[in-house]
Amino acid sequence: MSSTFHLRWSPHETIKITIAVNQEQVDEGIKALVSNHHNRTRSIGLDVITKRDPWTNTAKAMLLQLSDGIQCLIIRLHCLDADTLPESLYNFLSLPAFTFSRFGIEDTMSLLKKDYCLSCKNTLEVGRSVWYHPKKSVTDTLWSMLIPSSSCISDVWDAEIDLADEMVHVAASNAFGAFRLGEKFRY
């Protein structure tokens, strides 16, 4: 059974967070994201948490977070067999009707392609280069994002143990923040 949490983003917004560690849980989470009728623009915030290998000085994706503004699916990639990732995940990321937004989306997609052969059909960069817009402010979204404490950035992201509440909230906050920024800059 997948773990479920809730994150209060603002006084009026609460995000349901689901942590998936097997194919069935990923399939259920993807189905929920696809069937969210409130997400009219079909925007998905995407974030990845990596772990650096000190021996090779390379990073590997450990968590993939996807948020549609109401829910966040956190997929613990390292718990899944890289050769048999759920087909629903491949298919979802390839749907032309959805746009996936993130800070540094190109680097993230390169990493996901290298580690898991995952790619997105449509992406949107929400980094600093798009922040200035005369009618759209990113200040509220950025101030609401959670910044991980230094104790969160450690080997526990890829451990088989459950993630602490603070870690779950950081992971979901980053994906939700990318969703909110993607919504602002999509049009």
LOVO-571274 format. One record per residue (C-alpha): residue in one letter; x negated, y, z. Coordinates in steps of 0.05 Angstrom, whole numbers, padded with zeros to 5 digits, always signed. Example, Ala and Ser with C-alpha at 12.3 -4.5 7.8 and 13.67 -1.06 7.14 Angstrom:
BEGIN
a-00246-00090+00156 s-00273-00021+00143 
***
This chain:
BEGIN
m+00000+00000+00000 s-00026+00069-00018 s-00036+00122+00035 t+00009+00184+00034 f-00006+00252+00065 h+00024+00321+00059 l-00014+00387+00052 r+00019+00453+00068 w-00010+00500+00016 s+00032+00560+00035 p+00094+00572+00078 h+00137+00551+00018 e+00095+00497-00014 t+00079+00427+00010 i+00042+00378-00034 k+00051+00303-00028 i-00016+00268-00031 t-00024+00195-00051 i-00089+00157-00047 a-00095+00100-00097 v-00146+00044-00091 n-00118-00008-00138 q-00084-00014-00206 e-00013-00017-00180 q-00022+00046-00138 v-00054+00083-00197 d+00003+00061-00243 e+00055+00086-00192 g+00019+00153-00183 i+00013+00164-00258 k+00086+00148-00268 a+00104+00201-00216 l+00061+00253-00250 v+00090+00238-00319 s+00162+00239-00294 n+00158+00305-00255 h+00213+00346-00289 h+00192+00409-00250 n+00126+00411-00287 r+00154+00442-00350 t+00087+00466-00377 r+00057+00396-00368 s-00004+00425-00332 i-00047+00380-00289 g-00102+00405-00243 l-00161+00357-00245 d-00219+00352-00197 v-00274+00302-00186 i-00316+00290-00125 t-00384+00261-00139 k-00440+00229-00101 r-00513+00241-00119 d-00559+00181-00122 p-00624+00205-00089 w-00666+00153-00126 t-00644+00171-00196 n-00621+00243-00182 t-00557+00230-00220 a-00485+00241-00199 k-00430+00190-00202 a-00355+00205-00197 m-00325+00175-00134 l-00256+00208-00131 l-00211+00233-00186 q-00156+00281-00163 l-00096+00299-00206 s-00044+00350-00185 d+00020+00374-00218 g+00038+00426-00165 i+00084+00381-00125 q+00041+00320-00116 c-00032+00301-00118 l-00058+00233-00137 i-00127+00217-00109 i-00158+00157-00144 r-00217+00125-00109 l-00253+00106-00173 h-00308+00068-00137 c-00256+00020-00109 l-00234+00001-00180 d-00274-00041-00228 a-00303+00007-00280 d-00292-00045-00335 t-00219-00054-00319 l-00193+00015-00300 p-00117+00017-00304 e-00093+00028-00376 s-00042+00078-00348 l-00100+00125-00329 y-00132+00121-00398 n-00065+00133-00431 f-00045+00190-00385 l-00109+00229-00396 s-00099+00221-00471 l-00027+00246-00474 p-00026+00306-00521 a+00033+00337-00482 f-00009+00348-00419 t-00065+00399-00408 f-00117+00384-00354 s-00150+00445-00321 r-00212+00449-00278 f-00272+00492-00261 g-00328+00466-00306 i-00282+00419-00345 e-00334+00402-00398 d-00386+00377-00347 t-00332+00338-00311 m-00307+00305-00374 s-00379+00286-00393 l-00388+00254-00325 l-00321+00216-00329 k-00338+00192-00399 k-00407+00168-00378 d-00384+00134-00314 y-00316+00107-00334 c-00305+00119-00409 l-00248+00168-00391 s-00232+00229-00434 c-00176+00280-00437 k-00140+00300-00501 n-00127+00372-00477 t-00170+00411-00428 l-00170+00482-00401 e-00229+00516-00367 v-00208+00556-00306 g-00277+00581-00286 r-00302+00651-00275 s-00304+00668-00349 v-00228+00669-00351 w-00214+00703-00285 y-00205+00774-00311 h-00137+00784-00341 p-00101+00851-00334 k-00035+00820-00313 k-00057+00756-00277 s-00094+00753-00211 v-00130+00693-00184 t-00143+00722-00115 d-00085+00688-00079 t-00101+00620-00110 l-00175+00624-00093 w-00163+00647-00021 s-00116+00588-00010 m-00166+00535-00031 l-00200+00495+00023 i-00276+00497+00026 p-00306+00432+00052 s-00348+00435+00114 s-00419+00409+00106 s-00398+00346+00144 c-00350+00329+00087 i-00404+00327+00035 s-00435+00260+00051 d-00435+00187+00034 v-00365+00176+00063 w-00332+00195-00003 d-00353+00127-00032 a-00345+00085+00031 e-00292+00032+00035 i-00265+00064+00099 d-00204+00111+00099 l-00217+00183+00084 a-00209+00231+00142 d-00151+00280+00139 e-00198+00339+00127 m-00229+00303+00067 v-00161+00286+00038 h-00139+00359+00044 v-00203+00385+00012 a-00195+00336-00047 a-00121+00354-00057 s-00133+00428-00048 n-00185+00430-00104 a-00139+00394-00153 f-00080+00437-00133 g-00121+00501-00140 a-00143+00480-00210 f-00069+00467-00226 r-00048+00536-00201 l-00104+00570-00240 g-00087+00530-00302 e-00015+00552-00296 k-00037+00625-00293 f-00083+00622-00353 r-00048+00573-00398 y-00010+00626-00436 
***
